[in-house]
Structure formats: structure tokens, C-alpha cells
């Protein structure tokens, strides 16, 4: 839409952005977000927690944020911790998962075991401590003018909820980075950039946005010593920066002991609470079982694939009127990604498991091309 503006309007917008950068002040008129609640699949519509808030911001605000983002990235990218993969160029979920898989596999090959704790940061983006974020911006090599601009960008923000054509009264946002913004993700990365580092090379920290995994490889005794020592250190850091981790009654805060043996050591602890061992866990969309067979993950893929396929059947079935070209387009856009996501990670699974997915693909393509 902005590209279709008259040249005079575009030049006027450039003047406004230059003035924002010159006076280090973000306009108050662009600080109000419209929140549209979207129900999560399979959730209770009567429970407010069942809705995912989608934040709609001013288009002019996003254009200005793109300019600020470029300056922030130039100043901070070389100072980001190497194991933080979210919202950074050329660092995908598959690459982070490969780090985890390779570490566990190398441990198995060396006769070692691996313990992993996956933590759920509650409302990570919504509860970022604004004053703490400004402090961390000051400690990084970021120009003072950009820091002052970010400070005014975060202050005085409002939101209103839209349901249908109705808008609620405005409410003040007192914490968090701006949802739906261009600079919000990098500000969150800066906020967690000083997370404690593991004390030795046998321990690893894997971060992607707010998904956190702590791992240690070795003997059962050293694994538990390393995990508990690091979790104690991490717990102090979380309290210091007002970051809340949910431990009780959540499937997102789990511990998995990757081993070929049946018995496990005592579970690790955070805030003096046990995080009990699970047989599997889901991290970045991939289910990792304790023996790293990926059987459960491939079964989950089959169920999800069949669910999407059943919805598309009227369009891609044998009797569907859609042309072959568009049937294949739907297959490549909606079905193939279900199977291919993170395939470099689980592609080494046993042939019997991979065969299940090949059978699914073959049956779908025969149906699309109307071949017996």
C-alpha cells in the first residue's frame, strides 16, 4: 500500500522518519496496538487463556521500526551469544535441533549419556522488564541516540481489543517488548543475551526465542552435577531479571535422560523443585524420545498429515474437479511441509519408521494423479 503513495507523500514520510531519528522520540500516535484474539485449536472458548492475541500495529510504525532494526542489528549482531538462534539470519530451528541431535548421538557413540532440561518461560515477550532492558542496551555498544529512541518507543504504549467491529477501551502496557513489531524480537534477544554460560564443554545451552534447553553429556554422576549446578545459577539469573519459569503442571518444562539403559538417575531441580524425567519431549516441533529413535515423532507426523489431508480431500481427491497443477500446488504448500520439516534431524531414523511416511506420500500422489 505504501509503495503506491504519491512521491510527495513518500518524501514526507522520509522527513518524519529522519525527524524521529534526529530527536530520538517515537510518536505517541503510533504506540497503540489493536489486539485481535484468535482461539487456539481444541481449546475452551470460554477461557481467556485459550486465545492467542494477535497484535496489529500501524504500517507507518513498522516502516520506521525497519530503519531502527537495521541500526540495532549492525551494533549488536557480533555481540550475540553463539547458541542463541531465534530471530537471527541463517540460524533456523533445524540447525538448533541438529546441535542437540549431534550432541546426543556423539554421546551414545562414546558410551556416554545425556541429560536435558527444557524450560517454559511464561509469557516471555509480554513480561520483559522494560527498565532492565534499557540497562542492558546501555551495556552493549549501541549508540546513545538509538537507546534514547528505544526508551521512548517502549514507554507509554497502549492496547485495545477488537472483537468483530467493536473496540474495547484503551489499556496501558507496563512491561514486555512490543508484540507484532519488527524490533521486538531483537530486543528480547538482547534482554536474554547475558544468560549464564555452561561451565564446561560437556554442557550446552540451546536457545531459540523463549524455548530453552540445557544439556549435559557424560556419566550419570557428572551429568547431574553439571545440570543442578547450572540450574541453580540459571535460577538466580531468572529471579534477578524478573523472568518467570513455570515448573508445575506444564508439558513445556520437562527433563529427558537420553540413554539406552532402563534406569535413570535422580531428576534435576530448579528452585528446589524436582523436574521429573519424561520418556520424550517436544522441542521446536520435533519429538525427541530417550533413545532417539524418532518413532513417536514420525507417528505424530502421520497423524498431523492425515488430518490436513482429510481437510483437503474435497480439493485433491480422485473425483475433485481441480486441475492436476493446482492439486500438486496444494500438496507442495500444505502437505509436503508437514513431512519435510526438520527432516535432516530425524532422517536417520530406522527405515521401518521412514517407510511409514513414504507410504503416506505415495498414496497421496496416486490419489492426486488418479493412478491405481
Secondary structure, 3 states (H helix, E strand, C coil): CHHHCCHHHHHHHHHHHHHHHHHCCCCHHHCEEEEEEEECCCCCCCCHHHEEEEEECCHHHHHHHHHHHHHHHHHHHHHCCCCECCCCCCCCHHHHHHHHHHHHHHHHHCCCEEEEEEEEECCCCCCCCHHHHHHHHHHCCCCHHHHHHHHHHHCCCEEEEEECCEECCCEECCCCCCCCCCCHHHHHHHHCCCCCCCCCCCEEEEEECCEEEEEEEECHHHHHHHHHHHHHHHHHHHHHCCCCECCCCCCCCEEEEECCCCCCCCCEEECCEEECEECEEEECCEEEECCCCCHHHHHHHHHHHHHHHHHHHHHHCCCCCCCHHHHHHHHHHHHHHHHHCCHHHHCCCCHHHHHHHHHHHHHHHHHHHCCC
